[in-house]
Structures are given as C-alpha cells and as structure tokens.
Amino acid sequence: MNLTLDKLPVGRSARIAAVGGQGALRRHLLDMGLTPKTVVMVRKIAPMGDPIELHLRGYELTLRLEDAKNITLEEVDG
C-alpha cells in the first residue's frame, strides 16, 4: 500500500512508515509525535477539506494537508 496521510479516509487507521520533508518541517513533524511505527487515525476533516484532525498516542492533532503529504503509511495488522 503506497498511501500518504492526506489520502487516509476518516475513521481509518494506519501505521506511519516514513516521515519525509526537509529540515525544520521534518523536525516539526517528528516533534509532534508523527514518528515511524506510530498508529494514526483520521478523526475529522475540516469543512473546506483542510486541515485534518488525527488521533495518535492518546491525543488529537490537527495537521495541514500539505504537511500530511510528507507522511507515508502502511496498513495496520488485524
């Protein structure tokens, strides 16, 4: 499955396979807890389609679609 976080449907979960981006952007994503092997779920999408609300590590995180495109996902087992 070659899926990025911006394409994950609402209510679906997946595991982060890789975090892309360069420099400060990549560091910011990692600092927010978006690290490889973390399971994320899309909770909501804003009315205009951007940003998206995620659930990960027991908290909610809002992320712009442009940033979500840098996160590659893999299917969650089970």
C-alpha positions as CSV (number, residue, x, y, z in Angstrom):
1,M,0.0,0.0,0.0
2,N,1.6,3.3,-1.1
3,L,-0.6,5.7,0.9
4,T,0.1,9.1,2.3
5,L,-1.6,10.6,5.4
6,D,-3.5,13.2,3.3
7,K,-5.3,10.3,1.5
8,L,-6.3,8.3,4.5
9,P,-10.1,8.2,4.9
10,V,-11.9,9.4,8.0
11,G,-12.2,6.6,10.6
12,R,-9.3,4.5,9.1
13,S,-6.1,3.8,11.0
14,A,-2.7,3.1,9.6
15,R,0.9,3.0,10.8
16,I,3.5,5.6,9.8
17,A,6.2,4.0,7.6
18,A,8.3,7.1,6.9
19,V,8.3,10.8,7.5
20,G,9.5,12.9,4.6
21,G,10.1,16.6,4.3
22,Q,13.3,18.6,4.7
23,G,14.9,20.3,7.7
24,A,12.6,22.2,10.0
25,L,9.4,20.7,8.5
26,R,10.6,17.1,9.1
27,R,11.8,18.0,12.6
28,H,8.5,19.6,13.4
29,L,6.5,16.6,12.3
30,L,8.7,14.3,14.4
31,D,8.4,16.6,17.4
32,M,4.6,16.4,17.2
33,G,4.8,12.6,17.6
34,L,4.5,11.7,13.9
35,T,7.3,9.1,14.1
36,P,7.7,5.8,12.2
37,K,5.7,2.8,13.6
38,T,3.1,5.2,15.3
39,V,-0.5,4.3,14.5
40,V,-2.6,7.2,13.4
41,M,-6.4,7.6,12.7
42,V,-8.1,10.4,10.8
43,R,-10.9,11.7,13.1
44,K,-12.3,14.6,11.1
45,I,-11.7,16.7,8.0
46,A,-12.4,20.5,8.2
47,P,-15.5,21.7,6.2
48,M,-13.2,23.1,3.4
49,G,-11.1,19.9,3.4
50,D,-8.1,21.3,5.2
51,P,-6.8,20.8,7.9
52,I,-7.4,17.2,9.1
53,E,-7.7,16.1,12.8
54,L,-5.7,13.0,13.8
55,H,-5.8,10.7,16.8
56,L,-2.4,9.3,17.8
57,R,-0.6,8.4,21.0
58,G,-3.7,9.2,23.1
59,Y,-4.2,12.8,21.8
60,E,-5.7,14.8,19.0
61,L,-3.5,16.6,16.5
62,T,-4.6,19.0,13.7
63,L,-2.4,18.9,10.6
64,R,-2.4,20.7,7.3
65,L,-2.9,18.5,4.2
66,E,0.3,20.0,2.7
67,D,2.2,18.6,5.7
68,A,0.3,15.3,5.7
69,K,1.5,14.6,2.2
70,N,5.0,14.1,3.6
71,I,4.0,11.1,5.7
72,T,3.9,7.6,4.1
73,L,1.7,5.0,5.7
74,E,1.4,1.2,5.8
75,E,-1.6,-0.9,6.8
76,V,-2.2,-1.9,10.4
77,D,-2.2,-5.6,11.0
78,G,-5.5,-7.0,12.2
